[in-house]
Amino acid sequence: MPDELYISDLNMSLAEKINSLPNSPGIYQFKNFSNKIIYIGKAKNLRTRVRSYFQKNKPQDAKTKAMLDKIADVDVILVDSEAEALILEDTLIKQHKPRYNVMLRDDKSYPYVRITNEDFPRIFPTRKIVRDGSKYYGPFTEVRYLKQVLKLLRSIFMFRSCDLKLTEESIAKKKFKICLDYHIGKCNGPCEGLINRDEYLTNIRLAIQVLNGKTKDVERMLEEKMYRLSEELKFEEANLIKQKLNLLREFDAKQKIVTSDLIDRDVFGLAKDGETACSLIFKIRDGKLIGKRHYIITDSRSVSDETIMQLTLEKWYLENDFIPKEIYLSCEPEQFDYIIDWLEKRSKGKVHIFIPKSGEKKKLIDMTNTNALFIAKEYNIAQFNKEKVIPHQVLSLQRDLRLKKPPIRIECFDNSHIQGSELVSSMIVFINGKAKKSEYRKYKIETVNRNDDFAAMREVVFRRYKRQIDEKKELPDLIVIDGGKGQLSAALNVLIELKISDKVEIIGLAKRLEEVFKPDYPETIILPKTSSSLRLLQQIRDEAHRFAITYHRHLREKRTIQTELTAIKGIGLKTAMRLLNEFGSVEIIKTLSKERIAENFGNAIAEKIFNFYHQEQLK
């Protein structure tokens, strides 16, 4: 075993596996002890890259250190080139969504324009990518701009909005009828063959050019068509083209002009504010800024500018089919030659990458960098305000329990009974670390007639969240089950049955050693006794227990009243309650003299109660 490989946290078979990896390009997948993929990466040399994670004395950021503690296995997929590895890495990350693949993660999701893979394609916005041959354009960071573009395209090219399965055969058989869209001038009526497929696809290709910001070419084409129709004395048709041309020119005039040379280019800027880095892309088409996109890195201390630029270029051009002839960068990417080669293969043409140092091109870079810095500062301010609002103990609980998001709303369940009698459950709510008593709920178990905590937990969790789903009410961020693995498993099965196990997180809290159980975690989590997260969990658990015990005692006392005091002829429920409030319990009332009861309740009631409990003495 090589000396430089750090294996103190690895089993021997894993260390041997890492050392036997090939020196080939490919994808590596780190897995945890539950065989779940927690990180996916690409490498030009798999063996060197994977070994680099475990080298002695190599500085690692907090995320990587946390990941290394959970690695139990590594799988690799070999490919022919680094470019193939890049594409496969992107596909697998989108498929598996590994926990530690957070580099260049967006702080929001963006919509795309989808052009369907059909004989008569549709064009519409979407946030979901479907791999069925459809083409996607975007992402669009400004929804208002996206709506304007789609409205313009629909007005000019009149593509269909219906989801009919249109084919030339189905149209020839006259299976469909035109709808209102045709009558109001928003569709050319392909469903009845009022526009042939070639002409329809020509309109779609022109719409794609507008989506790519190439409005000048479309303007010239429409203008030529308008003049040709005029020469053919088709004035009505020419006027319709003129109206579309005016719409396109009006839209084009609203775009911000940033260069005068009408060249297509992407400009990549980069800025850092503290530990936060922001990479920003400006999409410039025909000299106009038509869109932008940014990526955030929250812990950029151990990541170089060259690495960030490399990742940004890869991610951006994996998401976008259109690659302009000119690309401006604020710094050189990590693998400059590889990036150029990859982009030219994708675009099937020459791509020029510049790192401007002066002149107009440098001004574009400076403008992009300034905007990137502004976004990074805004992100930090937003995170600061967010953390300011969320109590420290809630954030600590998120960190210690490895939760996906802060547990703002926590719901806790507890059962209470005495030898199986009066089986009840409580559900209490904590919001932002404070009890919300108005949302507490108590349950009398209906389907369990014996001392079965697991069955009782199943019932109460099902009743709670079935109703929440039916009434479309808020689900908690975290569910706490007062109990061990058995109760946790019972509750988790209900969440799976209700199909919400992926929407909420759940833990079990054992009373004896304050152990925390999490699904898919082979070992329990032991929180430090002085930690604020443990104190919050104890407070929540104790409150759930108090609420359950209170309800149980109420039912038990009610049963005691109804089976003993109300059994006395002439003693009703109200009088029985007054007696209990006055003397404390039925056992004390049994020992009282007739005179003592009469002091507060009169001779008639005193005589009935005394005679009932002392019948044998009176005989």
N, C-alpha and C positions, 0 to 999 in steps of 0.2 A: 504493500500500500504506500503510495507516495507520501512523503512527510508533509508536503504543503497542503494536503487536503484535510480540512477540519471536519472530523467525524464524531466528535463527542456527543452530538445530538442525533447521529444517524445509526441505524443498525448496520451490521457488517454487510449484509446482502445488498442493501441500498448503496453503500459506499462502493462495493465492487461493481454494481450495475452502472454507477456514474463513471467509474474509471474505464469501463469497457464500451462506453458510447463511441460511435464512429465519428471521424473527423469530416463530416459531411453536412451540407445544408439541410435544414429541416425545422420541424416544430417540436418543442418540448412542452410537456404538460405535467405540472406538479399536482400531486393528489394528497389528500389528508388521510387520517386513519379510518375514515368512513368511505374511502375510495371515491371521494368527490373531488372533481377538478377545482383547484383554488387559484391556479395561475397558468396562463398560456403565453409562450414566447417563441420568437423565431431566432434563428442563428445561422450564420454562414458556416460556423464550425460548432456542431452540437456539443462535442466533448469539452471543448475549451469554454464555451459559454456556460454550460451547466455547472462545471467544476468551479467557475469563478464565484458562484454564490457561496461556496463552502470553504474558501481560502482563509487561512489564519490572518488575523490582524487587518482584514480588509474592512474599511469603514462602510457601514450600512445605515440606511435611513430607518426610521421607526417602522414603516410599513413592511420593509423587507425583513427586518428582524422578527416581527410578529409572524410573517409568513413562514420563515425558516423553522420556527418552533412547531409548525403544523405539518411539515412535509413528511410523508410516510413512503411515498413512491414517486417514480418519474416514468412517464411513457414518452416515446418519441415517434415522429412520423418523418420519414426521409423523403426529400423531393430533389429535383434535378438542379434547381437554382435558387438563389436568394429571392428573386422576384416571385417565384412560385410559393416560397415560404411565406412571403408577405401576404399574398392573397389568401392562402390557407389559414394563416394566423387570424386575419380579419374575419373570415367565415366562422371559425371555431369560437372566437370570442363572442360573436353575436349569437351563436347557438347556445353556448354553455353559460355565458355571463359570469365568469369566475370572479370571486370576491376581491382578489388582489390586482386585477387588471383595471386600475383606476387612472393610469397615465393619460393625459389629454381627455379626460372625461368632461363632457359638457355639463354646465350647471343648469341646463334646461334642454328640452327636446324641441326639434324644429320640424316643420312640415316639408314635404316634398310634393312635386307634381308628378303624378303617375300617368303614363301613356300605356294603355293596356295592349297586350299581345293578341289582337283580334283582327278579323278581316276588315272590320270597320272600328278602329280603335276609339276608346273614350279617353278624355282628359279630365282629371279631377285631383284635388288635394288629398294627401294622406300622410299619416305619421307611421304607418305600418308597411314594412318592405315585404313583398310577396315574391318569392323566386319562381315566377311562372313565365319568364320571358318578357315581362313588362319592363319599360324603361322609366327611369326616375331622374328628375331634374330638381336641383336644389343642393342643399337645403336652403329654405327661405327664412331668414332671421326676423323679417318683418311680415307679420300676417296680413297687415293692411296692404302692403305692396303686392303680396301674393294674390289677394282678392282682386286688386286692380288689374293685374296681368291676366288672370283667368277671365275676368269680365270682358277685357279687351279682346282676348283670343276668341271667346264665344261670339262676340258681336261681329268680328271680322270673318272668321272661318266657319262658324255655324256648325260645329261638330255636335254629335248627339250626346245626350245626358242619360238616356235610358239604359237599362242593363239587358236588353233583348239579345238573344244569341243570333246575331245577324250574320248570315253567310249568303253568298250569291245564289246558292240553291234555295235556301229558305225564302229569300226575297222573290225569286222567280216563281215559287209556288204560292206567292201572295199570302203568306201566313200572318203578316202584321199589317197594321193600319197606322197612318200618321197620327200624331198626338197634337196637343195644344202648342208645343214648342214650334212646330212647323208653321202654324197659323199666325203666330206672333213674331215670326222672323228670327227664331233662335236655333233652327235646325234646317238642314237642307233636305230632310226626308229620305235618308238612305233606306229606311225600312220598306218603302214602296218603290224603290229604284228610281227616285227622282234625281239622284246624283249617282253616277257610276263609281265603282271602287277606285279606279285610277285617279279620278278627279278628287275624290274624298281623301285619298292618301297624300295627294299633292298638298291639300290644305293642311293636313297634319304635319307634313315636313316643314311647311312655312311657319306653322305654329311653334315647332321646335326651334326654328331659327330665332324667333322672337324670345322664347324662353332663354336662349343662350345669349340674348342681348344683341343679336345681329338684326337690328331693325332697319338699317340702311338698305341692305340687300332686298328685304321684303318691300320696302317703300319703292325701290326702283322697279321691282317686278309688277307691283300694283299699278304704278304710274304707266308703264309700258302697256299693260293690259287695258287701262282706261283709254289711252290714246288709240289703241287698235280698235276698240269697240266704237269709239267715236267716228273713226274713218269708215267703219262698216255701217254707219248710221244707226247703230244700236244704242241710242242715247239713254234710254231708260236703264239698261244694264251698265252703261258707262257711269251713270250718276250713282248707282249703288256702289260701284268700285270707288268712286270719288269720296263717298261718305266713309267708307272703310279706311281709305287713305288718310282722310282728315283725322279720324279717330287715332290712327297709329302715330301720326305726326304730333297730335296733341299730347299723347302719352309720352312720346320721345322727348318732347320739349320740357317735360317736368323732371327728367333725369338730371342728376348733378354732373356737369362737365368737369373733369379733372385733368384731361389732356386734350390737346388740339390736333393730334395726329391721327385720331380715329383708329388706333391700334388696339387689338385685344391683348390684355395682359392680366396676370394675377400678381398682387403685391403682398408679400409676407412680412409682417412686422412682429416684434417681440419686445416685451418689457417685463420688469419685475418690480413688485412692491413688497418688500419684506421677504417672506418665504413663498409668496404667491407669484407665479409666472403666468403671463397671458400671451398666447400667440394669436395673431389676428390676420385674416386674409381679406383683402379688398378685391372684389370681382369688377374689373373694368372692361367693358365691351364697347367698341366704337367710340372710345374716349370717354364713356360715361360710367359712373359708379352705379352698378345695378344691384349690388348685394355685398354682404360681408358675413364673416363667420369667425367666431373665436373659440379657443380651447383654454381651459384652466388647468394648471398644475398647482396643487395646494402645498406640496413640500418640495420645493425646487432646489434646496440647498445642495443636494448631492447629484444634481442633473445639470450637465453643461448646456450652454446655449446651442451648441452644434447638435447635441442629441435632441433637444426640443424641436429644432428646425427640421431635423431628419424625420422625426415622428409626425410633425405637422404636415409636411409634404406628403408622406405616405398615406396618412389618414384622409387628407383632403382629396387626393386624386384617386383613392379607392372609392370615395363616395361620389365623384364627379367624372362623367365620361368625357366632357369637353376639356381639352388641354390647350391653352393658348400658345402662340408661338414665342411669347416673351414672358418670363417669370422674373420678378425682382425679389431679392432676399435681403434681409437686414444682416444676416451672417451666413457663413458657409455651412451646409449640412455636414453631418458626420461622415457620410460616404458620398462625396460629390460625384465621382465618376459613375458609381452605381445608380444614383438618382437620375442623372442625365440619360444613361442607357435605358433605364426602366421607363422613363417618361416618353422617350422617342419610340420605343417599341409599342407603347400603348397608343400614342398619337399617330404612329406610322408616318412620321415626318420629323423634320428638324425642330428642336426646342432649344431656345437660347435662354440661359440663366445668367442674370447679372447681379452683382453685389455693388450697387452704386456708391461712389465716394464723394461725388459732387454733381452739380447741375440739377436739371429738372427731375431726373430719375431719383436723385438723393432726396429731393423735396417730397416725392411720393412716399419714399421709405420713412422719412421723418414724420409725415402726416399719419402713416399707419402705426408707427411706434408710439406716437402721442396718444392715439386712440386706444392702443393696447394698454398703455399705462393707466389711462382713465378707467378702463374696464377692470383692471387688476385692483385699483384702489376702491372702486365701487363694490367689487366682490368682497374685499376685506372688511369694508364698512358694514355690508349686509351680514357677513358672518359674525362680526362683532356684536351687532344689534341683536342678531338671532340668539347668540350665546348669552347676551345680557338678559333677554326675556326668559330663557330657559334656566331654571335653577341649577346650581352646580351639582347638587345631589342627583338630579335627573340625568345630567350629562355623564356623571361618574357611573351611574347605573348602566347607561348605554355602553360606555367603554368597558366596564368590568364584565358585562354579560355578552359582549361582542354583538350588540344589536345593530340592525341595519340603520335605524334612525332613533332619535331621542324618544323615550317612552313618555310622551306628553300625557296620554290617557292610559291609565293602568286600571284593570279590573281584576279583583281578587275573589276567589271562591273558597268557602270553608263549610264543612259539614259539622253537625252537632246532634248527639243523641245520648240516651242512657240505656245501655243494653238493648239497643234496637228500637226503643220506644220513642215516640215523638221525633222521628227523623226529619231534620230540617237542614236547609242550606242558606248561606248568606252570600250576597254579591255586593261588594263595596267598590266605590270609584274614587280614584285619586287623579286629579288633573294638575299638572305642573307641580307635583310633589305635595299637594294639599288635598285633604278629604273634601269630597263633594257629596254631602250627606243627602241632598235632595234627590240624588240619583241612586241611592242605595236601594237594593231589592232583597226581599226575603222570600224563601220558597218552602212550602211544605211538600215533602217528597210524596209522590202519588203512586209510583209503580213499584216501589221497593218495600217489602214487608219484613225485612230482616236486617241484621247488622251487616250491610254490604256497602262499604264506602265507595268502592269502584262504581257500582251500579248507580248509587246516589249521585256521584259526580257526573256520570254520563248523562243522567236525566236533567240535572240543573243546567249544565253547559248547553245541552241541546235546546232546552226551553228558552234559555236566554238568547242564543244567537240565531235560532230559527225565527224568533219574533223580530230581532233586529234586522235580519235579512228581509223578512216579509214586509216590514214597515219602512225599509230603506233608511234605517238609522245608522249612526256612526258606529264603526267598529273600533275596538281599542288598539293602541300600539303594542301593548303587552298584556298578556293574561298570566296571572300568578295563581297557581294551584297550591293550596295549603296541604301538602302531602308529598309522598315520595314518588318513585317510578311508576307504581301501579296507578295511582290517581292521575298522574301526568299522562300516562298512556291512554287511560280511559277518556280523558278530555281531548287529547290529540286525535283519537279516532273519530270523535264527534266532529271536530273541525274539518277533518278529511272528508267525512260523509257530507258535510254542508258545503264543501268545496271552497273553504276560506282559509285553509291551512297555509297558503302562500301569501295571504293578506295580513295576517297577524302573527306575532311571535308569542311563544308560550314557554313558561318555565314551571318547575315544581320546587317547592321550598320545604325541605324536611325539617321537623322541629328539633330533633335530637342534637345534631351537630351543625345546624344551620347550613346544610349542604344545598346547593342549587343544581337541579337537574335540567338539562336542555336536550330536546330531541336531536338525534344524530351526533351527540357528543358522548364518546365512550366513557369518559370520566366525569365525576362531579366537579363543580366549580366551588372552591372554598374561598369566600371573600374574607379579607382581613377584618378582624373584629372591630377595629377602629375606623373602618372605611364608612364614608357617608352613604354609599350605595347600600351596604348591609343594614345600616340604621333605617334607611327608607324602607327597605323590604320588611324589616321587623315591624316597623310602625304600621305598614299596610297589612301584614299578616295578623298582628295583634288586634287591629281594628276589625278585620273580618271575623276573627274569633269572638271578640266582644259582641259584635252585632248578632252572630249566630247564637251564642249562649243566651243573650237577652231574649231573643225570639223563642228559643227552646223553653226557657223558664216560664215565659208568658203562657205558652201552650200547656205546659205541665201544670201550672197553677190553675189554668182554666179547667183542665180535666179534673184536678183535685176538687175544685169547687163544685163542678157538676156531678161528680160521683159521690160526694160526702155531704157537704152543707146543703146543696139544693135537694138532696134526698130527704131532708127533714121537711115534713108537711108544714106548709105555711112560711117557708123560707125561700124567697126568690133569689135570682142572680144578683140583683142590686144590693140586697141585704147581706148576702154572702160576701160580696166584695167589701162592703163596709166593715163587716166583722174581721176579715183578713187584714184590711188596712189598719184596723184598731189594735188587733191583738197579735198580728204577725204570721200565724200559721194555724192550721187545723189542730195540730198536736197540742198547742197551748190552749186553744179553746176547749178541748176535751177536759182539761184539768181545772177549769175555772168553776167557781161556785155560782149558784143561781143569782145571788145578790150582786156579784161582781159584774156579770153580764147585764143585769137589770139597770145598773148605774147609767149605761149609755144607750141601751136598746129597749128598756121597759120590761115589765114583768111578764107580759104575754110571750114575747120572743125568748126571754131568758128561760122561761119554764119549758118551752118546746125543745130548746137546744139541750138543756140540762137533762130532761127526761129521756131524750134520744140517746145520749151517751151514757146514761146511768140506769138503764132499764133493769139490769140484773140486780143492782143494789136496791131498787124500789120494790122488787117483788118480795 
